[in-house]
Amino acid sequence: MSRKHILVAEDDETIAELIRYNLEKNGFRVSCQASGEKALLQAGTELPELILLDVLLPGIDGIQVCRLLRAEEKTRSIPIVMVTAKGEEADIVEGLEAGADDYITKPFSPRVLVARIQAVLRRGRRDGADGEKIEPAIHIRRLSIDPRRYQASVAGKRLDLTVTEFQILAFLAGRAGWVFTRQQIVEAVRGGDYHVTDRAVDVAIFGLRKKLGEYSEYVETVRGIGYRFVEEQEEGEG
C-alpha cells in the first residue's frame, strides 16, 4: 500500500526537518518546500493528499497560497493544515476564511501534529477505504450531497466547497430540522478534541451561505443556540 504524500511548506529548515522526521516515522511520504511559489508548483503537479502550510513564507505567504490552491480546480479539494506562530483569534479566522481545514500554532507537540493530520485525512477521505463508513447520498429540497464523491450541488449547480464547508453542510442537511450549537458542529465535523472559536464556525457558515446564493436560507441561524438546516416542508413558507 502506497504511503500518503504530505507536502510541507516551511522556510525554517530546522522545523521542516522536525516535521519530516515525525511524519515519516508515522508512515507518510514527505516533500518539503521553503517558499510559497515552489509549494504551489509542486502541489499542482503532484497533488499530495495533504498540505502542511506555514503562514509566514517568503514571497507568496501562506494565506495567499491557500487562496490560490482553493481557486484551482485540481487543487481546491486538497486538505490544508496551517502551521504558524501567529496564534491570535484573528489570525486563525483569516486562515479558515482562506480555506484552511485546520490551524496549528507553534510551538506544537509532534504527536498532536500527527494526530491532527490524521484526523483531517479521515475527514477528507473520499473513497471509503479501510472500512470507513460513508454516509448515504442526501437529497433534500433542491440540494444534493454525495459524501462518497465529496460533492454537493444545489438546483443542479455544483458547489465549490472547502472540506470544512462540505462537512458542515452534510452534517446539518443530514439532520434537517435539528438545531445544533457551534460546539456540537465542531465535534461532529472535527472531533471533540478540536478547539475552535465560535467565530470560526460563523466564518464557515458565512462562506457556505455565500456559495449557496439564493438558497442561503436553507441554513438558518437559531438565535442564542446555533444553526439548523430548514426542513423540506418549510420551503416557500412565510
N, C-alpha and C positions, 0 to 999 in steps of 0.2 A: 504494500500500500504506500503510495507516494506521500511525502510529508507536506503539510500545508506551508505555503510560502508567505512569509511576513516581510513586507518592505518597511524598513526603519529609516525615517528621515530625521537625522540628528547630526548637528555640526560639532558637538563636543565628542571628540574621539574616545575619551575615557568612558563616558556614559553610553555611547554607541556599542562599545565592546562589552560593557557590562550587560546591556540588553541582549546582545547577540549570544553571549555565553549562556545566559539563563533561558533564553528561548530555545536554543539548540539543545540544551540539556533536557528540555521538555519535549523534544521531538519535532520541533519546527525547522524549516529551512529558512534562512535569514539572509536578506540583502540589505546593505546599508548605503545610504547616500547622504552627503553633507550639505546639499543645497536643495531648495525647492524646485529649481529648474530640472535638476537631474532626477529627483524623485518623480516629477510629473512625466518625464520621458520614459523612465523605467516602468511606471505604473501603466502607461498607455500601451506599452509593447508586451509586457509580461503578465498583466492582470493578476496581481497577487491576491491571496484570499483575504488579507487584511493589511492596512497601512497604519503604522505607528508614527505619528506626525508631531514633531516639535513645532511650537508656535514661532519661536524666535530664530528663524532660519535666515541665513544671509541671502540677499537678493529677494526673491518672492517669499514672503513669510508664510507660515503655516495656515493662517486663516485664508489667505488668497489661494494657496494650493488646494485647500479643502473645497473652496467655491469652484475652482476650475475643474476639479475632479468630478464634482456633482453636476457640472454643466455639460459634461461629455457623456454621450450615450453608453460607450463601452466601459466607463469607469464609475458611473454615477451610483451604482449599487454596491461597490466595494466598501465593506465596513471600515470606518476610520476611527482610531483612538488617538486623541491628542495627549501628549505628554509635555508638560511645561512648568516652569517656575512661577508662572502667573496664575495665582490661585484665588483671586478675588471673585466674588459672585458675578460681577460684570464681565470678567474675562471668560468665565465658564459659560455664561449665557451667549457671549459672542461666538464662542466655539460651536455651541449647539445650534445657534442660528445659521452658522456657515454650513452645517450639515454633518458635524461630527456625531458619532454614536456613543462615545464615552469620552471622559476627560479625567486624566490622572495628573496630579500635581507632584512636582519634585520638592523634597526628596521622596522617593517611593520605595516600598518593600518589593524586591523582585518576586516574591511569592504572590503578593497582591497583584502585581502587574500581570503575571502569567494567568492568574485566576480570572482577572477582568477580560483579558484577551480571549480566553476560552469561553467565557460567558457571552461575549459579543459574537464569536464564531457560532455558538449554538443558536443564538437568536437569528443570525443571518443565514443559516444553512437552508438550502433550497430543495435538496433532493430527498430528504427524509432518510439519509444514510444512517448507518449504525443503530438502526432500530428506533430512531427518534419519531415520536408521534407527530403526524401532520394533521392539523385540523381540516375538516372538510371545507369545500368552497362555500362562500356566503353570498347569497343573492337577496338583497333587501332594498325595497324601493327601487331606485334607479342605479344602485350601487352593486358591483360585483367584485368579490375579493377571492383570489386564488392563492392560498398560502403555499402551495407546492411550487408555483412559479414566482411567488413573491410579486404578484401583480395585482393592481386594483384599477377599476375603470368606473366612470360614472356617466350615465346616458351614452354609453358606447365609446367614450373618450378615455384613453389610458391616462392615469395619474402618475406624475413623476415625483414619487415619494422617497424620502430618505428611509433607512431601515427603521428608525425610531418612529417616524410618522406612520409608516405602514403597520408597525406593531400596535400602536395606539388605536389606529382605525380598525384593525381586525379585532382587537380586544373589545372595543366599545360596540361595534356593529354585531359581533357575535353574541352580545348580551344586551340587545336593544331594549330600551326602556328602563334598564337598571342604572342607578346613579352610583358613580364611583368617586371617591376622594382622589386628590392628586397623589397621595402616598400609595393608595391601592393601585393606581395606574402604574406608578413606578415599580411596585413589587411585582405586578403582573408581567410587565414587558422587560424588566431588567433584573429582577430577583430582589429578595428582601434585604440583601446586604449592600445594595447600591444606594449611595446618598446623593440626592439631587435636590435643589431648592424648588419651592412651589413655582417660582418664576420660570424656571427651566421647563417645567411641564406646560406652563402657559405659553411659552415660546413655541413649543412643538405643536400645541393645539392651534395657535395662530397661523403657523405655516401650513398646517393641514387644511384649515378653513380657507386660506387663500387659494390653495390648489383645488379645492372643491368648487370654488367660484360661486355660481348662483345656487349651488346645493350646500353651501356652508352651514345652513340652518339644520342640516342633519345632525351636526354635533352641537349640542345645546349646553349652555352654562347653567348650572343649578346653583343659584346664589348661596353662599355660605357653606356649600358642600363640595361641589366639583363639577363633573361633566357626565353626560349620558348621550347615547345615540337615540334619536327620536324614533319611536316605534312606527312601523309601516302604516298602520291605520290612521296615524295622525297627519299624514301628508295632505295638504290642501285645507286643513282646518285653520280657523281664526286668522 
